[in-house]
Amino acid sequence: MVLEEILGKCKELPIQEKRFVSDEYQELVISSKDLDKWYQFFTDILGPAAKPEGAEPNKDDINLTQPYGGIFENQTLFKKEVDNTMVIAMFWPWQNRLNTTLKLVLLEKK
């Protein structure tokens, strides 16, 4: 599974800006008003949020996400092992509450 394949399945969900796009990492800006739709999309393909907004992140999630900015209490993390990779989706709400940064990561399992 590649990130473009994942995003190709959600073409109806608007993306405001593509900040960075590669095969292993994508950073997008989405509208916070669409968060419920994005959460449902990732729940359908990755399962329920591993760390929902408002929950304290555990040590494993902090270590896993650290190279990409980490995960904090006000953020949401989805993750799932698929074949020999780990897919990670992190939602970072902006202070203005209008936008959210979505970080998608594809990690090779070691």
C-alpha positions as CSV (number, residue, x, y, z in Angstrom):
1,M,0.0,0.0,0.0
2,V,1.4,3.4,-1.0
3,L,0.2,6.8,0.2
4,E,-1.1,7.9,-3.2
5,E,-3.2,4.7,-3.3
6,I,-4.7,5.7,0.1
7,L,-5.4,9.2,-0.9
8,G,-6.8,8.1,-4.2
9,K,-9.6,6.4,-2.3
10,C,-10.8,9.7,-0.8
11,K,-10.9,11.9,-3.9
12,E,-14.2,13.4,-2.7
13,L,-12.5,14.9,0.4
14,P,-11.0,18.4,-0.4
15,I,-7.4,19.2,0.2
16,Q,-6.5,22.8,0.6
17,E,-2.8,22.5,0.1
18,K,-0.2,19.9,-0.5
19,R,2.9,21.0,1.4
20,F,5.1,18.0,0.8
21,V,4.5,14.8,-1.3
22,S,6.7,11.8,-1.6
23,D,6.2,8.0,-1.7
24,E,6.9,7.7,2.1
25,Y,5.6,11.0,3.5
26,Q,2.9,13.5,2.7
27,E,1.9,16.7,4.5
28,L,-1.4,18.2,3.6
29,V,-3.6,21.0,4.8
30,I,-7.3,20.3,5.1
31,S,-10.3,22.2,6.4
32,S,-11.2,21.4,10.0
33,K,-14.9,21.4,9.0
34,D,-14.2,18.2,7.1
35,L,-12.4,16.4,10.0
36,D,-15.3,14.0,10.7
37,K,-15.2,12.8,7.1
38,W,-11.4,12.4,7.2
39,Y,-11.6,10.5,10.5
40,Q,-14.3,8.2,9.1
41,F,-12.2,7.6,6.0
42,F,-9.1,6.6,8.1
43,T,-11.2,4.6,10.5
44,D,-12.5,2.6,7.5
45,I,-9.0,1.8,6.2
46,L,-6.8,1.8,9.4
47,G,-9.3,1.1,12.2
48,P,-10.2,3.4,15.1
49,A,-7.8,6.2,16.2
50,A,-4.9,4.8,18.1
51,K,-4.7,8.1,20.0
52,P,-7.9,10.2,19.8
53,E,-7.8,14.0,20.4
54,G,-7.8,14.7,24.1
55,A,-6.0,11.5,25.1
56,E,-2.5,11.4,26.4
57,P,-0.1,9.8,23.9
58,N,1.7,6.7,25.2
59,K,5.5,6.3,24.9
60,D,5.4,4.0,21.9
61,D,3.3,6.5,19.9
62,I,5.5,9.4,21.0
63,N,8.6,7.5,19.8
64,L,6.9,6.4,16.5
65,T,5.9,9.9,15.6
66,Q,8.9,11.8,16.9
67,P,10.7,12.0,13.5
68,Y,7.6,13.7,12.1
69,G,7.0,16.2,14.9
70,G,5.5,13.9,17.5
71,I,2.0,13.5,18.7
72,F,0.4,15.6,21.4
73,E,-2.8,15.5,23.5
74,N,-4.8,17.8,21.1
75,Q,-3.9,15.7,18.1
76,T,-5.2,12.5,16.6
77,L,-3.2,9.5,15.5
78,F,-4.3,6.6,13.3
79,K,-1.9,3.7,12.6
80,K,-1.9,0.2,11.1
81,E,0.6,-2.4,10.1
82,V,0.0,-3.5,6.5
83,D,2.2,-6.3,5.1
84,N,5.8,-5.1,5.9
85,T,4.9,-1.5,6.5
86,M,3.3,0.8,9.1
87,V,0.8,3.4,7.9
88,I,0.5,6.5,10.1
89,A,-2.0,9.4,9.8
90,M,-1.6,12.3,12.2
91,F,-4.0,15.2,12.4
92,W,-2.7,18.4,13.8
93,P,-5.4,21.1,14.4
94,W,-4.3,24.7,13.9
95,Q,-4.8,27.3,16.6
96,N,-7.3,29.1,14.4
97,R,-9.4,26.0,14.4
98,L,-10.2,26.5,10.7
99,N,-7.4,24.2,9.3
100,T,-5.7,21.0,10.2
101,T,-2.4,19.6,9.0
102,L,-2.6,15.9,8.0
103,K,0.7,14.0,8.0
104,L,0.8,10.6,6.3
105,V,3.7,8.4,6.8
106,L,4.6,5.0,5.3
107,L,7.3,3.2,7.4
108,E,9.1,0.0,6.4
109,K,9.1,-2.5,9.3
110,K,12.5,-3.5,10.5
